[in-house]
Amino acid sequence: MKNKFSNNTNFAFLVRIRLTKPVENTTLYGESICRLCTTIGGGKAIVQRLGDLKKGRRSTWERIEKSYVEPTNKDVTPGDLSMALPARILEDLVEGLDMLAKVIPGVSEESTLLYGPEVKFKAVRLEVTKCMETDQVKNLFTVGDGAGVSGGIVTAGVTGLIAAREIVHREGKKCELS
Ligand SMILES: Cc1cc2nc3c(=O)[nH]c(=O)nc-3n(C[C@H](O)[C@H](O)[C@H](O)COP(=O)(O)OP(=O)(O)OC[C@H]3O[C@@H](n4cnc5c(N)ncnc54)[C@H](O)[C@@H]3O)c2cc1C
């Protein structure tokens, strides 16, 4: 879609799941959610108006067409995310969007379109100190998603800055990174 112009903006909005004993297989859990979404979406992702989700009804193309946000990606199935996402996740998403609306007014409007699922699997997280140095190997710093210490553009950048500052500090140089 990168060459397609759109008036819309988008971002991933995720709920972190940590399963505890005796069942800890988050990968299987995530995959099961993907399968359920694929089934209910007929092989495509699901799109739903936030207003429809809150009213407990599915979205249809007719309802979406009457709404003022025109979907950029139309190769999806209008439906009901609550048929596919566990209640815990759905409640967190809705509550999170309402909270986000306090700093980004309008984000939690009825016509906001939700596409699902977005499921992210994290790499194994390396054990690092506060300055991103690995516990096992001194002077080895790991940053970003590959090391499992971040999960987005900003946090990946921040972990890089933290490590860079520490390296500069150890070199005995003045840190000019703000
Ligand atoms: C489709 C998609 C949408 C996303 N949307 C968002 C979003 O809206 N907001 C958000 O915050 N995050 C988003 N992310 C996540 C975000 O892109 C990553 O969290 C972020 O880019 C991680 O930064 P990084 O520097 O750790 O790794 P990367 O950006 O992956 O950088 C790693 C670099 O290392 C290079 N590399 C790999 N192996 C080698 C090698 N052996 N030798 C040399 N170089 C190598 C790669 O080519 C790459 O350039 C999205 C990710 C994807 C895939």
The ligand as a MOL file (V3000), in Angstrom:
LIG
                    3D

  0  0  0     0  0            999 V3000
M  V30 BEGIN CTAB
M  V30 COUNTS 53 58 0 0 0
M  V30 BEGIN ATOM
M  V30 1 C 4.7590 -4.0100 8.7210 0
M  V30 2 C 5.2890 -3.3750 9.9880 0
M  V30 3 C 4.6540 -2.2670 10.5100 0
M  V30 4 C 5.1420 -1.6660 11.6540 0
M  V30 5 N 4.4980 -0.5720 12.1460 0
M  V30 6 C 4.9720 0.0380 13.2390 0
M  V30 7 C 4.3430 1.2130 13.7500 0
M  V30 8 O 3.3520 1.7240 13.2010 0
M  V30 9 N 4.8600 1.7830 14.8630 0
M  V30 10 C 5.9590 1.2680 15.5100 0
M  V30 11 O 6.3950 1.8410 16.5110 0
M  V30 12 N 6.5670 0.1430 15.0460 0
M  V30 13 C 6.1020 -0.4740 13.9370 0
M  V30 14 N 6.7220 -1.6110 13.4690 0
M  V30 15 C 7.8560 -2.1530 14.2230 0
M  V30 16 C 9.1370 -1.3790 13.9260 0
M  V30 17 O 9.3570 -1.3530 12.5340 0
M  V30 18 C 10.2820 -2.0800 14.6420 0
M  V30 19 O 9.9580 -2.1830 16.0270 0
M  V30 20 C 11.5920 -1.2980 14.5060 0
M  V30 21 O 11.8940 -1.0620 13.1460 0
M  V30 22 C 12.7260 -2.0960 15.1420 0
M  V30 23 O 13.9110 -1.3830 14.9500 0
M  V30 24 P 15.2910 -2.1130 15.0210 0
M  V30 25 O 16.3190 -1.0550 14.7530 0
M  V30 26 O 15.3910 -2.8940 16.2860 0
M  V30 27 O 15.2870 -3.2040 13.8470 0
M  V30 28 P 15.1240 -3.0020 12.2780 0
M  V30 29 O 14.4210 -1.7220 11.9530 0
M  V30 30 O 14.5510 -4.2830 11.7900 0
M  V30 31 O 16.6140 -2.8270 11.7920 0
M  V30 32 C 17.5070 -3.9240 11.7240 0
M  V30 33 C 18.4370 -3.6560 10.5500 0
M  V30 34 O 19.4800 -4.6310 10.5620 0
M  V30 35 C 19.6960 -5.0600 9.2380 0
M  V30 36 N 20.3300 -6.3850 9.3010 0
M  V30 37 C 19.7380 -7.5560 9.6150 0
M  V30 38 N 20.6350 -8.5600 9.6020 0
M  V30 39 C 21.8110 -7.9900 9.2800 0
M  V30 40 C 23.1300 -8.4900 9.1100 0
M  V30 41 N 23.4200 -9.7800 9.2840 0
M  V30 42 N 24.0990 -7.6260 8.7860 0
M  V30 43 C 23.8300 -6.3100 8.6320 0
M  V30 44 N 22.6150 -5.7670 8.7860 0
M  V30 45 C 21.6140 -6.6050 9.1080 0
M  V30 46 C 18.3350 -5.0510 8.5940 0
M  V30 47 O 18.4420 -4.9700 7.2030 0
M  V30 48 C 17.7340 -3.7750 9.1900 0
M  V30 49 O 18.0290 -2.6330 8.4290 0
M  V30 50 C 6.2780 -2.2090 12.3080 0
M  V30 51 C 6.9130 -3.3270 11.7710 0
M  V30 52 C 6.4350 -3.9030 10.6360 0
M  V30 53 C 7.1570 -5.1050 10.0530 0
M  V30 END ATOM
M  V30 BEGIN BOND
M  V30 1 1 1 2
M  V30 2 1 2 3
M  V30 3 2 2 52
M  V30 4 2 3 4
M  V30 5 1 4 5
M  V30 6 1 4 50
M  V30 7 2 5 6
M  V30 8 1 6 7
M  V30 9 1 6 13
M  V30 10 2 7 8
M  V30 11 1 7 9
M  V30 12 1 9 10
M  V30 13 2 10 11
M  V30 14 1 10 12
M  V30 15 2 12 13
M  V30 16 1 13 14
M  V30 17 1 14 15
M  V30 18 1 14 50
M  V30 19 1 15 16
M  V30 20 1 16 17
M  V30 21 1 16 18
M  V30 22 1 18 19
M  V30 23 1 18 20
M  V30 24 1 20 21
M  V30 25 1 20 22
M  V30 26 1 22 23
M  V30 27 1 23 24
M  V30 28 2 24 25
M  V30 29 1 24 26
M  V30 30 1 24 27
M  V30 31 1 27 28
M  V30 32 2 28 29
M  V30 33 1 28 30
M  V30 34 1 28 31
M  V30 35 1 31 32
M  V30 36 1 32 33
M  V30 37 1 33 34
M  V30 38 1 33 48
M  V30 39 1 34 35
M  V30 40 1 35 36
M  V30 41 1 35 46
M  V30 42 1 36 37
M  V30 43 1 36 45
M  V30 44 2 37 38
M  V30 45 1 38 39
M  V30 46 1 39 40
M  V30 47 2 39 45
M  V30 48 1 40 41
M  V30 49 2 40 42
M  V30 50 1 42 43
M  V30 51 2 43 44
M  V30 52 1 44 45
M  V30 53 1 46 47
M  V30 54 1 46 48
M  V30 55 1 48 49
M  V30 56 2 50 51
M  V30 57 1 51 52
M  V30 58 1 52 53
M  V30 END BOND
M  V30 END CTAB
M  END
